[in-house]
Amino acid sequence: MIAMPKNQKEDNLNLRSEEVQEILSNPPIWIIRWGITLVFMFVCIIVCLSFIIKYPDFVTAKILVTTKQPTEKVTSRYSGQLDKIFIKNRDTVKKGQKLAIIKNTGNFRDVYLLKNIIDTLPFEINSFRFPFNKTSHLTLGDINNAYVNFEKSYTDYFLLKNLDPYTNQLGDNKISLQELKNQLGNQIAQKRLQEREFKLKQIDFERDKHLFEKGIISQRDYELKELEFIQIQKNISSMAISISQITENISSANHTLISTKINEQEDSTRLLKNLKQSYDLLKEAIRNWEYNYALISSINGVISFQDFWGANQFVNVGNVVFTILPISTSNLVGKLVIPAQNAGKVSVGQKVFVKLDNYPYQQYGMLIGKVTNFSISPDTEGNYTVFITLPKGTKTSYNKSLKFTQELLGNAEIVTENLSVAERIFYKFREVLTYN
């Protein structure tokens, strides 16, 4: 580029300056009028938008989205090798279904055979008969002692019932008692006859006494009559003693009969009680065995393996072996843990935006929830727990329905205050004025 001489630049500037000066000194009226109007309208639009545009206040936290019925984590309660696994990953299981067995001293097939017999055999004493011929060969391990005690109690009780030793004893006691009563009746009858004879002899003796006093009979005859009269008195006294002894024997026989009945009732009650207790202890031993060595589902759901499990693989106490996701996933809830800072802003009914880690919210959108409950006291780490519901389930803000096949993690934003920009500016001014 060719440089312009300095004198020529100054001439051009002097030539243009008059035109520029004229424009600057006399601007068009429409520019001033419409320029001020446009600026005013722009300011008004900004002010209106500051009242319309919302700038909510959020409390953010990590969230776990799960079903209303919590996911079950099946943990091992005993350290040992897996003996048998009955299910496969992603299988649908039912409540009470066996998932796996941990090896132990008992054979799980034998234990469940015994359990099935007990579950289908109600304890009705009049019809209760236990099939020991089916269980005598079983390998029960920890349950064996309880089984042996039950077998002994069963044998003792039904020996008493079948042999019935008290029946013969009670029969003999009743026969003895009846014989004594018969003897007593006979003795009383004889005593009455002797008492009648005594009255007749007494009259006859009085006559002989008058005859003796008049000298009609000899003294020897009178003494013989008196001797007979005394003998009758002795017989009556002996009869009274015999009746007293028989009465005492009857009382003793009654006492023996009652004692036998009491002993029979006590033995029957005691042996029945021992049988019932041993039966309950056997059922408890089976439950304890199942609790320790059997992994069982408590809900209906879909099974998920937490590792590549196989037979003879070792598990430790407390290991999560399986996870069961409930079948019903229509009612979803979320659990948040928020720090103490800003926790006071959270209240029931506030809206919650959930951004899932599994599904990027920029692509799939966010889940919309609502605060339903929260803890009133912090945990040991000073955090509060907040519970939310998801009324629309897995339907996102982009109107997409996500497939819920597992517990979902993500970030949640609780809208504590939905303020406009103007309100926030006003709060800032108020804060400054308050401090001043």
Helices and strands as residue ranges (DSSP letters): H 6-25, H 29-52, E 57-67, E 72-75, E 80-85, E 92-93, E 98-102, H 108-119, H 132-135, G 141-143, H 144-163, H 165-213, H 219-293, E 294-296, E 301-305, E 314-315, E 320-326, E 332-339, G 343-345, E 351-356, H 361-364, E 367-374, E 383-389, E 408-417, H 421-435
